[in-house]
Amino acid sequence: ETDQALVLDWSWYRRKVDDPLAPMDGALTELRLGGASKSVLSDQDFVRGYARHQSWFALGAHDVLLLRIEGGYTASTTRLGIPQEYLFRVGGTQTVRGFAYQSLGFEEGGAIVGGRVMNTLSTEYTHWFGNWGAALFVDGGGAADTVATLKLSTGYGIGARWRSPVGPLALDWARGTGEPDSRIHFAIAVAF
C-alpha cells in the first residue's frame, strides 16, 4: 500500500540548558502540528499533534535526574490512507529502551504499524565520575490506534555514559517487561 500526503507542518522548540552538550540543569520543549487534506493531493484528511518535554535537575555537583514525557495524536476518522511517518510507533533508544526499535504500535496482520496515539515517559538518574557516568533508568510507553486501546510497556536498565567532544555517548543495557531477552542501546544523548 502506498499512501500520499501533502503536509503543512509547524514546529517550535525551546531549549534552556546550562550546557547544550552535557546538560545538568534546564529543560527542552518541542511542539509540532501538521496536517493534510484530501482536497490537496492527500489520500486522507488528518491533523497530527506531537509534544515532548524533558527536564534535567542537578542533584549536587555529580548527579543529574532526567525526566521526559512525550505524547502524540493524529486526529482522523481512520489511520488508513495516512503515511506511516505521520502515525506513531515507539520502542528502542530515546523512547522505551528494552524493546526493539519501533516495535510497539498497532498490530495488523502480524506486523506492527503506526497508530494514531502514543505516549512515553522516562526517568533517568546519572552519577558522573569525571567524564564517565553510570545511569539507572525506567522507561514506559506505547502506541495504539485509539486512546482506549493504548497500553504502556515498561523497560528498565543501567547504562554507561561518556562525555565525548560531540556530547554524552550512552551505552545502555535494558530489559523490557515481557520481553524474552535484554537489549543493548547506543545513543548520543545531546539536548536537541
C-alpha positions as CSV (number, residue, x, y, z in Angstrom):
1,E,0.0,0.0,0.0
2,T,1.3,3.5,-0.9
3,D,-0.2,6.5,0.9
4,Q,0.5,10.1,-0.1
5,A,0.0,13.3,1.7
6,L,1.0,16.9,1.1
7,V,1.5,18.0,4.7
8,L,1.8,21.5,6.1
9,D,4.0,21.2,9.3
10,W,4.8,23.7,12.0
11,S,7.3,23.1,14.9
12,W,8.5,25.1,17.9
13,Y,11.5,24.3,20.1
14,R,12.6,25.9,23.4
15,R,15.9,24.8,24.9
16,K,17.2,26.4,28.0
17,V,20.0,24.3,29.5
18,D,23.2,25.1,31.3
19,D,25.3,23.2,28.7
20,P,23.9,22.1,25.3
21,L,26.4,19.2,25.1
22,A,26.3,18.0,28.7
23,P,23.2,19.4,30.5
24,M,23.0,19.1,34.2
25,D,20.1,21.6,34.6
26,G,17.5,23.0,32.4
27,A,14.7,22.0,30.0
28,L,13.8,21.3,26.5
29,T,10.3,21.6,25.0
30,E,9.2,20.6,21.5
31,L,5.8,21.1,19.9
32,R,4.7,20.0,16.4
33,L,1.5,20.4,14.5
34,G,0.8,19.4,10.9
35,G,-2.0,18.2,8.7
36,A,-3.2,17.3,5.3
37,S,-6.4,17.4,3.3
38,K,-7.9,15.1,0.6
39,S,-8.7,18.2,-1.4
40,V,-4.9,19.0,-1.7
41,L,-3.0,15.9,-3.1
42,S,-3.6,13.7,0.0
43,D,-5.3,10.3,0.5
44,Q,-6.7,11.2,3.9
45,D,-7.7,14.2,6.0
46,F,-5.7,14.4,9.2
47,V,-4.2,16.7,11.8
48,R,-1.2,15.4,13.8
49,G,0.0,16.9,17.1
50,Y,3.1,16.0,19.0
51,A,4.7,17.3,22.2
52,R,7.8,16.4,24.1
53,H,9.3,17.9,27.3
54,Q,12.4,16.9,29.2
55,S,13.9,18.4,32.3
56,W,17.4,18.0,33.8
57,F,17.7,18.5,37.6
58,A,21.2,18.8,39.1
59,L,21.3,16.8,42.4
60,G,24.7,18.1,43.6
61,A,27.9,18.5,41.7
62,H,28.0,15.0,40.1
63,D,24.4,13.8,39.9
64,V,21.6,14.6,37.5
65,L,18.0,13.5,37.2
66,L,16.4,13.5,33.7
67,L,12.6,13.4,33.4
68,R,11.0,13.1,29.9
69,I,7.4,12.9,28.7
70,E,6.1,12.9,25.2
71,G,2.7,12.4,23.5
72,G,1.2,12.5,20.1
73,Y,-2.2,12.2,18.5
74,T,-3.3,12.1,14.9
75,A,-6.9,13.2,14.5
76,S,-8.6,11.4,11.6
77,T,-11.6,9.1,11.1
78,T,-9.2,6.3,10.2
79,R,-5.5,5.6,10.1
80,L,-5.9,4.2,6.6
81,G,-4.5,6.5,3.9
82,I,-2.1,8.3,6.3
83,P,1.6,7.7,5.5
84,Q,3.4,5.8,8.3
85,E,5.6,8.8,9.2
86,Y,2.5,10.7,10.4
87,L,1.4,7.8,12.7
88,F,3.2,6.6,15.8
89,R,5.3,3.6,16.9
90,V,7.7,3.6,19.8
91,G,10.4,1.3,21.2
92,G,14.1,1.5,21.3
93,T,16.6,4.2,22.1
94,Q,15.1,7.6,23.1
95,T,11.6,6.1,23.6
96,V,11.2,2.8,25.5
97,R,14.5,1.0,26.0
98,G,14.3,-2.8,26.4
99,F,12.2,-3.1,23.2
100,A,13.3,-3.2,19.5
101,Y,13.1,0.0,17.5
102,Q,9.5,0.9,16.7
103,S,8.3,-2.5,17.9
104,L,5.4,-1.1,20.0
105,G,2.4,0.1,17.9
106,F,-0.8,-1.1,16.3
107,E,-0.7,-4.8,15.2
108,E,-2.2,-5.6,11.8
109,G,-1.8,-8.9,10.1
110,G,1.1,-9.9,12.2
111,A,3.0,-6.6,11.6
112,I,3.4,-3.6,13.8
113,V,2.2,-0.5,12.0
114,G,1.7,3.1,13.2
115,G,-1.2,4.1,15.3
116,R,-2.9,7.4,15.9
117,V,-1.9,7.8,19.5
118,M,1.3,7.5,21.5
119,N,2.8,8.3,24.9
120,T,6.2,7.8,26.5
121,L,7.7,8.6,29.9
122,S,11.2,8.2,31.2
123,T,13.2,8.8,34.4
124,E,16.9,8.5,34.4
125,Y,19.4,9.1,37.2
126,T,23.1,9.6,36.3
127,H,26.2,9.9,38.6
128,W,29.3,11.4,36.9
129,F,32.8,10.3,37.8
130,G,34.7,13.0,35.8
131,N,33.9,12.3,32.1
132,W,32.4,8.9,32.8
133,G,28.9,8.3,34.3
134,A,26.7,5.5,35.4
135,A,22.9,5.6,34.9
136,L,19.8,3.9,36.1
137,F,16.6,4.4,34.2
138,V,12.9,3.3,33.8
139,D,11.0,4.0,30.6
140,G,7.3,3.5,29.8
141,G,5.3,4.0,26.7
142,G,3.1,2.7,23.9
143,A,1.4,3.4,20.7
144,A,-2.1,2.4,19.5
145,D,-4.8,3.3,17.1
146,T,-7.1,4.7,19.8
147,V,-6.7,6.2,23.3
148,A,-8.9,3.4,24.7
149,T,-6.5,0.7,23.4
150,L,-3.3,2.4,24.4
151,K,-1.2,0.1,26.7
152,L,2.0,1.2,28.3
153,S,5.0,-1.2,28.2
154,T,7.9,-0.7,30.7
155,G,11.6,-1.0,30.2
156,Y,14.4,-0.6,32.8
157,G,18.1,-0.9,33.0
158,I,21.5,0.5,33.6
159,G,24.0,2.4,31.4
160,A,27.4,3.9,31.0
161,R,27.9,7.5,29.9
162,W,31.0,9.2,28.4
163,R,31.3,13.0,27.9
164,S,32.8,12.9,24.4
165,P,33.7,16.1,22.4
166,V,30.4,15.7,20.5
167,G,28.3,15.2,23.6
168,P,27.5,12.4,26.0
169,L,27.6,8.9,24.5
170,A,25.2,6.5,26.1
171,L,25.5,2.7,26.2
172,D,22.5,1.0,27.9
173,W,21.6,-2.5,28.9
174,A,17.8,-2.7,29.1
175,R,15.1,-5.2,29.8
176,G,11.5,-4.8,28.5
177,T,8.8,-6.2,30.7
178,G,7.5,-9.4,29.0
179,E,10.4,-9.5,26.5
180,P,12.4,-12.7,26.4
181,D,15.8,-11.1,26.1
182,S,17.5,-7.9,27.2
183,R,18.8,-5.4,24.7
184,I,21.8,-3.1,24.2
185,H,21.1,0.5,23.1
186,F,23.5,3.1,22.0
187,A,22.8,6.9,21.6
188,I,24.3,10.3,21.5
189,A,22.5,11.9,24.4
190,V,22.5,15.6,23.3
191,A,19.9,18.0,24.4
192,F,18.2,18.5,21.0
